[in-house]
Amino acid sequence: MTGEGRLVLAGAPIGQAGDVSPRLREALAAADVVAAEDTRRLRRLATELGVEIGGRVVSYYDQNEAGRAQELVEALKQGRTVVVITDAGMPGVSDPGYRLTHLAVESGITVTALPGPSAVTTALAVSGLASDRFCFEGFPPRKTGDRARRLSALAVEERTMVFFEAPHRLADSLAAMAGAFGADRPAAVCRELTKTYEEVRRGGLGELAEWAAGGVKGEITVVVAGHVPGAGEPDMDELVAEVDRRVAEGEQRRTAIADVAKGAGVPRRELYDLVHKRIG
């Protein structure tokens, strides 16, 4: 077993410093070590809150996470209290934190969290879509083929889906979602949540893709309605078009047919026959 070390995962505000809890103020002031995704943003936040950080501040971001995690575990084993804080939201949720938490748990170190605002649940709440069952899918893959395969696998997901996306990739991702889920699938694009220019744009995926093509700025969270079984037969022409699009991008036809058929919940042979009938 270990000493009295404690790892604290601290939820940071996603836009408004006023959303910070009194417990976070206390934790930042009392910690032996504060591991921050961006040390400059941490110090600005501390200044806004009127908090003096008494402990050592170290950087902890994607590129140094693996090496830094081991160093922080050693501090925890020596009885230190380590607070991890990322730029916004909860550490470990599409942010650094998982590796350190995993190592701490394996070492028998106490791990606790200071709950805070989350773009995932905030976007879900304001989307107007079903929130009783949902899944968080993080950022879609950047490469076109990888993204198409991931979305095809989610086409029959019945839970509401929440994604993060970079603004410069938003239009392409929404278009890919429209191809995989259907242009009329209800969705919401939530931009700059809790900030001055907060915007929630709701509509079908096809409509939202057209809107995003004009350019979008800010932090983006996308909420997409889940598949409704029996809500209508899949449009086979749309599925054939999706296969054609993926083949044009370099994917093997056999692979594209299998992935699209699986995602749409239709027999692979049926889609295969339609595709080959179309190409003669």
C-alpha positions as CSV (number, residue, x, y, z in Angstrom):
1,M,0.0,0.0,0.0
2,T,0.9,3.6,-0.2
3,G,1.1,6.7,2.1
4,E,-1.5,9.4,2.3
5,G,-1.2,10.7,-1.2
6,R,-4.4,11.7,-3.0
7,L,-5.1,12.4,-6.7
8,V,-7.8,15.0,-7.3
9,L,-9.3,15.3,-10.8
10,A,-10.6,18.9,-10.9
11,G,-13.4,19.9,-13.3
12,A,-12.6,23.3,-14.8
13,P,-15.2,25.8,-16.2
14,I,-15.9,25.5,-19.9
15,G,-16.4,29.2,-20.3
16,Q,-17.4,31.1,-17.2
17,A,-15.1,31.4,-14.3
18,G,-18.1,31.9,-12.1
19,D,-19.1,28.3,-12.6
20,V,-16.1,27.3,-10.4
21,S,-17.1,25.6,-7.1
22,P,-15.7,26.7,-3.7
23,R,-14.1,23.3,-3.4
24,L,-12.0,23.9,-6.5
25,R,-10.7,27.2,-5.0
26,E,-9.7,25.3,-1.8
27,A,-8.1,22.5,-3.7
28,L,-5.9,24.8,-5.9
29,A,-4.8,26.7,-2.8
30,A,-4.0,23.6,-0.7
31,A,-2.5,21.2,-3.3
32,D,1.2,20.2,-3.1
33,V,1.3,19.8,-6.9
34,V,-1.0,21.2,-9.6
35,A,-0.7,19.5,-12.9
36,A,-2.2,21.7,-15.6
37,E,-2.8,21.1,-19.3
38,D,-1.9,24.8,-19.9
39,T,-0.1,26.4,-17.0
40,R,-0.7,29.9,-18.4
41,R,-4.5,29.3,-18.5
42,L,-4.4,27.9,-15.0
43,R,-2.6,31.0,-13.6
44,R,-5.1,33.3,-15.4
45,L,-8.0,31.3,-13.9
46,A,-6.4,31.5,-10.5
47,T,-6.1,35.3,-10.9
48,E,-9.7,35.6,-11.9
49,L,-10.7,33.6,-8.8
50,G,-8.4,35.4,-6.4
51,V,-6.7,32.2,-5.5
52,E,-3.0,31.9,-4.7
53,I,-1.6,28.5,-5.7
54,G,0.8,27.5,-3.0
55,G,2.1,24.2,-4.4
56,R,4.3,23.4,-7.4
57,V,2.7,23.9,-10.8
58,V,3.7,21.5,-13.6
59,S,2.6,21.0,-17.2
60,Y,0.5,17.9,-18.0
61,Y,-0.7,17.7,-21.6
62,D,-1.0,15.1,-24.4
63,Q,2.6,15.2,-25.5
64,N,4.2,14.8,-22.1
65,E,1.4,12.8,-20.4
66,A,3.0,9.4,-20.4
67,G,6.3,10.5,-18.9
68,R,4.8,13.1,-16.5
69,A,2.2,10.6,-15.2
70,Q,5.0,8.4,-13.7
71,E,6.6,11.4,-12.0
72,L,3.3,12.4,-10.5
73,V,2.6,8.9,-9.2
74,E,6.0,9.1,-7.4
75,A,4.8,12.3,-5.7
76,L,1.6,10.6,-4.7
77,K,3.5,7.7,-3.2
78,Q,5.4,10.2,-1.1
79,G,2.1,11.4,0.4
80,R,1.6,14.5,-1.8
81,T,-1.8,15.8,-2.9
82,V,-1.8,16.2,-6.7
83,V,-4.6,18.2,-8.4
84,V,-5.0,17.6,-12.2
85,I,-6.8,20.4,-14.1
86,T,-7.3,20.7,-17.9
87,D,-8.3,23.7,-20.0
88,A,-12.0,23.0,-19.7
89,G,-14.2,20.2,-18.4
90,M,-13.1,17.0,-16.6
91,P,-9.6,15.5,-16.9
92,G,-9.7,12.2,-18.7
93,V,-12.8,13.1,-20.8
94,S,-11.1,13.8,-24.2
95,D,-8.4,15.5,-22.1
96,P,-5.2,14.3,-20.3
97,G,-5.9,12.4,-17.1
98,Y,-6.6,8.8,-17.9
99,R,-3.0,7.5,-17.8
100,L,-2.3,9.1,-14.4
101,T,-5.6,7.9,-13.0
102,H,-4.9,4.4,-14.2
103,L,-1.5,4.3,-12.6
104,A,-2.7,5.8,-9.4
105,V,-5.5,3.2,-9.1
106,E,-3.0,0.4,-9.8
107,S,-0.8,1.8,-7.1
108,G,-3.6,1.8,-4.5
109,I,-3.7,5.6,-4.3
110,T,-6.9,7.4,-3.4
111,V,-8.5,9.1,-6.5
112,T,-11.3,11.6,-6.1
113,A,-12.9,14.2,-8.3
114,L,-14.2,17.7,-7.9
115,P,-17.2,17.8,-10.2
116,G,-17.5,20.7,-12.6
117,P,-19.1,21.8,-15.8
118,S,-19.0,19.4,-18.8
119,A,-19.5,20.3,-22.4
120,V,-20.9,16.8,-22.9
121,T,-23.8,17.0,-20.5
122,T,-24.4,20.7,-21.1
123,A,-24.8,20.2,-24.8
124,L,-27.0,17.2,-24.3
125,A,-29.2,19.1,-22.0
126,V,-29.8,22.1,-24.3
127,S,-30.0,20.0,-27.5
128,G,-33.6,19.1,-27.2
129,L,-32.8,15.5,-28.0
130,A,-33.5,12.5,-25.9
131,S,-31.1,12.4,-22.9
132,D,-32.2,9.3,-21.0
133,R,-29.6,7.2,-22.7
134,F,-26.6,8.6,-24.5
135,C,-23.0,7.8,-25.4
136,F,-20.0,10.1,-25.8
137,E,-17.9,9.4,-28.9
138,G,-15.2,12.0,-28.5
139,F,-13.6,13.4,-31.7
140,P,-14.4,11.6,-35.0
141,P,-11.3,10.3,-36.8
142,R,-9.6,12.9,-38.9
143,K,-8.9,10.7,-41.9
144,T,-11.9,10.4,-44.3
145,G,-11.9,6.6,-44.5
146,D,-11.4,6.1,-40.8
147,R,-14.2,8.5,-40.0
148,A,-16.6,6.9,-42.5
149,R,-16.0,3.5,-41.0
150,R,-16.5,4.8,-37.4
151,L,-19.8,6.5,-38.4
152,S,-21.0,3.5,-40.4
153,A,-20.6,1.4,-37.2
154,L,-22.7,3.9,-35.3
155,A,-25.6,4.2,-37.9
156,V,-27.8,1.8,-35.9
157,E,-26.8,3.2,-32.4
158,E,-30.0,3.9,-30.6
159,R,-28.6,6.1,-27.9
160,T,-28.2,9.9,-28.5
161,M,-24.6,10.5,-29.5
162,V,-22.3,13.3,-28.4
163,F,-19.2,14.3,-30.3
164,F,-16.5,16.9,-30.1
165,E,-15.2,18.5,-33.3
166,A,-12.7,21.1,-34.4
167,P,-14.4,24.1,-36.1
168,H,-12.4,23.7,-39.3
169,R,-13.4,20.0,-39.6
170,L,-17.1,20.5,-38.6
171,A,-18.6,20.8,-42.1
172,D,-16.9,17.6,-43.4
173,S,-17.8,15.7,-40.3
174,L,-21.5,16.8,-40.5
175,A,-21.6,15.8,-44.1
176,A,-20.1,12.4,-43.3
177,M,-22.7,12.0,-40.5
178,A,-25.5,12.9,-43.0
179,G,-24.2,10.2,-45.3
180,A,-23.9,7.6,-42.6
181,F,-27.0,8.4,-40.5
182,G,-29.3,10.1,-43.1
183,A,-29.6,13.8,-44.0
184,D,-32.8,14.2,-41.9
185,R,-31.4,12.7,-38.7
186,P,-32.0,15.3,-36.0
187,A,-29.0,16.9,-34.5
188,A,-27.7,20.0,-32.7
189,V,-24.4,21.9,-33.0
190,C,-23.5,23.6,-29.8
191,R,-20.9,26.4,-30.1
192,E,-19.1,28.3,-27.3
193,L,-21.3,26.9,-24.5
194,T,-21.7,29.2,-21.5
195,K,-19.7,31.9,-23.2
196,T,-20.8,35.3,-24.6
197,Y,-21.4,34.1,-28.1
198,E,-23.1,30.8,-27.2
199,E,-25.1,29.4,-30.1
200,V,-27.2,26.2,-30.5
201,R,-28.1,25.4,-34.0
202,R,-30.7,22.6,-34.4
203,G,-31.9,20.7,-37.5
204,G,-31.2,17.7,-39.8
205,L,-27.6,16.7,-40.4
206,G,-27.8,17.7,-44.0
207,E,-29.1,21.2,-43.2
208,L,-26.5,21.6,-40.5
209,A,-23.7,20.5,-42.9
210,E,-24.7,23.2,-45.3
211,W,-24.8,25.8,-42.6
212,A,-21.3,24.8,-41.3
213,A,-19.9,25.0,-44.8
214,G,-20.0,28.8,-44.5
215,G,-17.4,28.6,-41.7
216,V,-17.8,28.2,-37.9
217,K,-15.6,29.3,-35.0
218,G,-15.3,28.4,-31.4
219,E,-15.5,25.3,-29.2
220,I,-17.9,22.8,-30.8
221,T,-20.0,20.0,-29.4
222,V,-22.3,18.0,-31.7
223,V,-25.4,16.0,-30.4
224,V,-27.0,13.5,-32.8
225,A,-30.3,11.7,-32.2
226,G,-30.0,7.9,-32.1
227,H,-31.4,5.4,-34.6
228,V,-35.1,4.7,-34.2
229,P,-35.8,1.0,-35.1
230,G,-38.7,0.6,-37.4
231,A,-38.8,4.3,-38.2
232,G,-38.6,3.5,-41.9
233,E,-36.6,1.4,-44.3
234,P,-33.2,2.6,-45.3
235,D,-32.9,4.4,-48.6
236,M,-31.0,2.0,-50.7
237,D,-30.1,4.6,-53.2
238,E,-28.5,6.6,-50.5
239,L,-26.5,3.6,-49.4
240,V,-25.3,2.9,-52.9
241,A,-24.3,6.5,-53.2
242,E,-22.3,6.2,-49.9
243,V,-20.5,3.2,-51.3
244,D,-19.7,5.0,-54.5
245,R,-18.4,8.0,-52.5
246,R,-16.1,5.8,-50.4
247,V,-14.8,3.9,-53.4
248,A,-14.0,7.2,-55.1
249,E,-11.9,8.1,-52.0
250,G,-9.9,5.0,-52.4
251,E,-11.6,2.4,-50.3
252,Q,-12.0,-1.1,-51.7
253,R,-15.6,-1.7,-53.0
254,R,-16.0,-4.9,-51.0
255,T,-15.0,-3.2,-47.7
256,A,-17.2,-0.2,-48.4
257,I,-20.2,-2.4,-49.1
258,A,-19.7,-4.5,-45.9
259,D,-19.3,-1.4,-43.7
260,V,-22.2,0.5,-45.1
261,A,-24.5,-2.5,-45.0
262,K,-23.5,-3.2,-41.4
263,G,-24.1,0.4,-40.4
264,A,-27.5,0.6,-42.0
265,G,-28.6,-2.8,-40.8
266,V,-29.3,-4.3,-44.2
267,P,-28.1,-7.6,-45.8
268,R,-24.7,-7.2,-47.3
269,R,-25.7,-9.3,-50.3
270,E,-28.6,-7.1,-51.1
271,L,-26.4,-4.0,-51.1
272,Y,-23.8,-5.8,-53.1
273,D,-26.3,-6.8,-55.8
274,L,-27.6,-3.2,-56.1
275,V,-24.1,-1.7,-56.3
276,H,-23.0,-4.2,-59.0
277,K,-26.2,-3.7,-60.9
278,R,-25.6,0.0,-61.0
279,I,-22.0,-0.4,-62.4
280,G,-23.2,-3.0,-64.9
